[in-house]
Amino acid sequence: MKKIILLAFVLVSMSSYSQYVNSFGVRGGIRGVGLSYKQFLSPATFLNIEGVGQSSEQIKGGDLLATINFRNKIHTTNFQIKELTWSYGVGIHGGYYMDPNDAKENKITFGPDVRLGAEYLFKEQWAFGLDITGYYNLMPFDKPEGIDRVYTNMFGAGLFIRYVIQ
């Protein structure tokens, strides 16, 4: 009897599962351009992993961001669209940056992140969205001259498009 109840619970949970399980795509924004991957862990919880990089005259490098997020449907009278969801989450980032003009100015970055995002699912094949992130670099302790902006920013925003794999 316990097995039947457990099986029924699993089937009901899977029927209310998110529209898809994982997706892969590209992301661009203030923190750089790169790849994005999303994996649902439960109907309302997902892991978001993004690798972004930037290359300019001032700095070259990139970050790897990982956040655990919680998904919610939008339940207002104006936005009753089942394909539109919003999420929030917390995570960490780590990266490596260097000054192209001075090879001695290489630094590793590390710190916490918070994320707020929205996503729209197009015909269950493509997901398009935007997010806003807040972050703080705990490392490096000594910030390089001339490229402090990258290490002291505490805000990021970006757009992403992902192909739904499953």
Contacts in CASP RR format, 6 or more apart in sequence:
PFRMAT RR
TARGET T0000
AUTHOR 0000-0000-0000
METHOD contacts of the structure
MODEL  1
MKKIILLAFVLVSMSSYSQYVNSFGVRGGIRGVGLSYKQFLSPATFLNIE
GVGQSSEQIKGGDLLATINFRNKIHTTNFQIKELTWSYGVGIHGGYYMDP
NDAKENKITFGPDVRLGAEYLFKEQWAFGLDITGYYNLMPFDKPEGIDRV
YTNMFGAGLFIRYVIQ
13 43 0 8 1.000
16 43 0 8 1.000
17 40 0 8 1.000
17 43 0 8 1.000
18 40 0 8 1.000
18 43 0 8 1.000
18 44 0 8 1.000
18 46 0 8 1.000
18 71 0 8 1.000
19 83 0 8 1.000
19 121 0 8 1.000
19 124 0 8 1.000
19 164 0 8 1.000
20 40 0 8 1.000
20 121 0 8 1.000
20 124 0 8 1.000
20 127 0 8 1.000
20 164 0 8 1.000
20 165 0 8 1.000
20 166 0 8 1.000
21 39 0 8 1.000
21 40 0 8 1.000
21 165 0 8 1.000
21 166 0 8 1.000
22 37 0 8 1.000
22 38 0 8 1.000
22 39 0 8 1.000
22 40 0 8 1.000
22 164 0 8 1.000
22 165 0 8 1.000
22 166 0 8 1.000
23 37 0 8 1.000
23 38 0 8 1.000
23 127 0 8 1.000
23 162 0 8 1.000
23 163 0 8 1.000
23 164 0 8 1.000
23 165 0 8 1.000
24 35 0 8 1.000
24 36 0 8 1.000
24 37 0 8 1.000
24 38 0 8 1.000
24 162 0 8 1.000
24 163 0 8 1.000
24 165 0 8 1.000
25 35 0 8 1.000
25 36 0 8 1.000
25 37 0 8 1.000
25 160 0 8 1.000
25 161 0 8 1.000
25 162 0 8 1.000
25 163 0 8 1.000
26 33 0 8 1.000
26 34 0 8 1.000
26 35 0 8 1.000
26 36 0 8 1.000
26 160 0 8 1.000
26 161 0 8 1.000
26 162 0 8 1.000
27 33 0 8 1.000
27 34 0 8 1.000
27 35 0 8 1.000
27 36 0 8 1.000
27 50 0 8 1.000
27 51 0 8 1.000
27 52 0 8 1.000
27 158 0 8 1.000
27 159 0 8 1.000
27 160 0 8 1.000
28 34 0 8 1.000
28 52 0 8 1.000
28 158 0 8 1.000
28 159 0 8 1.000
28 160 0 8 1.000
29 52 0 8 1.000
29 156 0 8 1.000
29 157 0 8 1.000
29 158 0 8 1.000
29 159 0 8 1.000
30 153 0 8 1.000
30 155 0 8 1.000
30 156 0 8 1.000
30 157 0 8 1.000
30 158 0 8 1.000
31 52 0 8 1.000
31 53 0 8 1.000
31 54 0 8 1.000
31 63 0 8 1.000
31 65 0 8 1.000
31 133 0 8 1.000
31 153 0 8 1.000
31 156 0 8 1.000
31 158 0 8 1.000
32 52 0 8 1.000
32 53 0 8 1.000
32 54 0 8 1.000
32 62 0 8 1.000
33 52 0 8 1.000
33 53 0 8 1.000
33 54 0 8 1.000
34 50 0 8 1.000
34 51 0 8 1.000
34 52 0 8 1.000
34 53 0 8 1.000
35 50 0 8 1.000
35 51 0 8 1.000
36 48 0 8 1.000
36 49 0 8 1.000
36 50 0 8 1.000
36 51 0 8 1.000
36 160 0 8 1.000
36 162 0 8 1.000
37 48 0 8 1.000
37 49 0 8 1.000
37 50 0 8 1.000
37 162 0 8 1.000
38 46 0 8 1.000
38 47 0 8 1.000
38 48 0 8 1.000
38 49 0 8 1.000
38 127 0 8 1.000
38 162 0 8 1.000
39 46 0 8 1.000
39 47 0 8 1.000
39 49 0 8 1.000
40 46 0 8 1.000
41 47 0 8 1.000
41 68 0 8 1.000
43 71 0 8 1.000
44 70 0 8 1.000
44 71 0 8 1.000
44 72 0 8 1.000
45 68 0 8 1.000
45 69 0 8 1.000
45 70 0 8 1.000
45 71 0 8 1.000
46 68 0 8 1.000
46 69 0 8 1.000
46 71 0 8 1.000
46 87 0 8 1.000
47 66 0 8 1.000
47 67 0 8 1.000
47 68 0 8 1.000
47 69 0 8 1.000
48 65 0 8 1.000
48 66 0 8 1.000
48 67 0 8 1.000
48 68 0 8 1.000
48 69 0 8 1.000
48 115 0 8 1.000
49 64 0 8 1.000
49 65 0 8 1.000
49 66 0 8 1.000
50 64 0 8 1.000
50 65 0 8 1.000
50 160 0 8 1.000
51 62 0 8 1.000
51 63 0 8 1.000
51 64 0 8 1.000
51 65 0 8 1.000
52 62 0 8 1.000
52 63 0 8 1.000
52 65 0 8 1.000
53 61 0 8 1.000
53 62 0 8 1.000
53 63 0 8 1.000
54 60 0 8 1.000
54 61 0 8 1.000
54 62 0 8 1.000
55 61 0 8 1.000
57 100 0 8 1.000
58 99 0 8 1.000
58 100 0 8 1.000
58 146 0 8 1.000
58 147 0 8 1.000
58 149 0 8 1.000
58 150 0 8 1.000
59 97 0 8 1.000
59 98 0 8 1.000
59 99 0 8 1.000
59 100 0 8 1.000
59 147 0 8 1.000
59 150 0 8 1.000
60 97 0 8 1.000
60 98 0 8 1.000
60 100 0 8 1.000
61 95 0 8 1.000
61 96 0 8 1.000
61 97 0 8 1.000
61 98 0 8 1.000
62 95 0 8 1.000
62 96 0 8 1.000
62 97 0 8 1.000
63 93 0 8 1.000
63 94 0 8 1.000
63 95 0 8 1.000
63 109 0 8 1.000
64 93 0 8 1.000
64 94 0 8 1.000
64 95 0 8 1.000
65 91 0 8 1.000
65 92 0 8 1.000
65 93 0 8 1.000
65 94 0 8 1.000
65 113 0 8 1.000
65 133 0 8 1.000
66 91 0 8 1.000
66 92 0 8 1.000
66 93 0 8 1.000
67 89 0 8 1.000
67 90 0 8 1.000
67 91 0 8 1.000
67 113 0 8 1.000
67 115 0 8 1.000
68 89 0 8 1.000
68 90 0 8 1.000
68 91 0 8 1.000
69 87 0 8 1.000
69 88 0 8 1.000
69 89 0 8 1.000
69 115 0 8 1.000
70 87 0 8 1.000
70 88 0 8 1.000
70 89 0 8 1.000
71 85 0 8 1.000
71 86 0 8 1.000
71 87 0 8 1.000
72 85 0 8 1.000
72 86 0 8 1.000
72 87 0 8 1.000
73 82 0 8 1.000
73 84 0 8 1.000
73 85 0 8 1.000
74 80 0 8 1.000
74 81 0 8 1.000
74 84 0 8 1.000
74 85 0 8 1.000
74 86 0 8 1.000
81 120 0 8 1.000
83 120 0 8 1.000
83 121 0 8 1.000
83 122 0 8 1.000
84 118 0 8 1.000
84 119 0 8 1.000
84 120 0 8 1.000
84 121 0 8 1.000
85 118 0 8 1.000
85 119 0 8 1.000
85 121 0 8 1.000
86 116 0 8 1.000
86 117 0 8 1.000
86 118 0 8 1.000
86 119 0 8 1.000
87 115 0 8 1.000
87 116 0 8 1.000
87 117 0 8 1.000
87 118 0 8 1.000
87 119 0 8 1.000
88 114 0 8 1.000
88 115 0 8 1.000
88 116 0 8 1.000
88 117 0 8 1.000
89 114 0 8 1.000
89 115 0 8 1.000
89 116 0 8 1.000
90 112 0 8 1.000
90 113 0 8 1.000
90 114 0 8 1.000
90 115 0 8 1.000
91 112 0 8 1.000
91 113 0 8 1.000
91 114 0 8 1.000
91 115 0 8 1.000
92 110 0 8 1.000
92 111 0 8 1.000
92 112 0 8 1.000
92 113 0 8 1.000
93 109 0 8 1.000
93 110 0 8 1.000
93 111 0 8 1.000
93 112 0 8 1.000
93 113 0 8 1.000
93 135 0 8 1.000
94 108 0 8 1.000
94 109 0 8 1.000
94 110 0 8 1.000
94 111 0 8 1.000
95 108 0 8 1.000
95 109 0 8 1.000
95 110 0 8 1.000
96 106 0 8 1.000
96 107 0 8 1.000
96 108 0 8 1.000
96 109 0 8 1.000
97 106 0 8 1.000
97 107 0 8 1.000
97 109 0 8 1.000
97 147 0 8 1.000
97 150 0 8 1.000
97 151 0 8 1.000
98 105 0 8 1.000
98 106 0 8 1.000
98 107 0 8 1.000
99 105 0 8 1.000
99 106 0 8 1.000
99 144 0 8 1.000
99 146 0 8 1.000
99 147 0 8 1.000
105 144 0 8 1.000
105 145 0 8 1.000
105 147 0 8 1.000
107 139 0 8 1.000
107 140 0 8 1.000
107 143 0 8 1.000
107 144 0 8 1.000
107 151 0 8 1.000
108 139 0 8 1.000
108 140 0 8 1.000
109 137 0 8 1.000
109 139 0 8 1.000
109 140 0 8 1.000
109 151 0 8 1.000
110 137 0 8 1.000
110 138 0 8 1.000
110 139 0 8 1.000
111 135 0 8 1.000
111 136 0 8 1.000
111 137 0 8 1.000
111 138 0 8 1.000
111 139 0 8 1.000
112 135 0 8 1.000
112 136 0 8 1.000
112 138 0 8 1.000
113 133 0 8 1.000
113 134 0 8 1.000
113 135 0 8 1.000
114 133 0 8 1.000
114 134 0 8 1.000
114 135 0 8 1.000
115 131 0 8 1.000
115 132 0 8 1.000
115 133 0 8 1.000
115 134 0 8 1.000
116 131 0 8 1.000
116 132 0 8 1.000
116 133 0 8 1.000
117 129 0 8 1.000
117 130 0 8 1.000
117 131 0 8 1.000
117 132 0 8 1.000
118 129 0 8 1.000
118 130 0 8 1.000
118 131 0 8 1.000
119 127 0 8 1.000
119 128 0 8 1.000
119 129 0 8 1.000
120 127 0 8 1.000
120 128 0 8 1.000
120 129 0 8 1.000
121 127 0 8 1.000
121 164 0 8 1.000
122 128 0 8 1.000
124 164 0 8 1.000
125 163 0 8 1.000
125 164 0 8 1.000
126 161 0 8 1.000
126 162 0 8 1.000
126 163 0 8 1.000
126 164 0 8 1.000
127 160 0 8 1.000
127 161 0 8 1.000
127 162 0 8 1.000
127 164 0 8 1.000
128 159 0 8 1.000
128 160 0 8 1.000
128 161 0 8 1.000
128 162 0 8 1.000
129 159 0 8 1.000
129 160 0 8 1.000
129 161 0 8 1.000
130 157 0 8 1.000
130 158 0 8 1.000
130 159 0 8 1.000
130 160 0 8 1.000
131 157 0 8 1.000
131 158 0 8 1.000
131 160 0 8 1.000
132 155 0 8 1.000
132 156 0 8 1.000
132 157 0 8 1.000
132 158 0 8 1.000
133 155 0 8 1.000
133 156 0 8 1.000
133 157 0 8 1.000
134 154 0 8 1.000
134 155 0 8 1.000
134 156 0 8 1.000
135 153 0 8 1.000
135 154 0 8 1.000
135 155 0 8 1.000
135 156 0 8 1.000
136 154 0 8 1.000
137 151 0 8 1.000
137 152 0 8 1.000
140 151 0 8 1.000
143 151 0 8 1.000
143 152 0 8 1.000
144 151 0 8 1.000
END
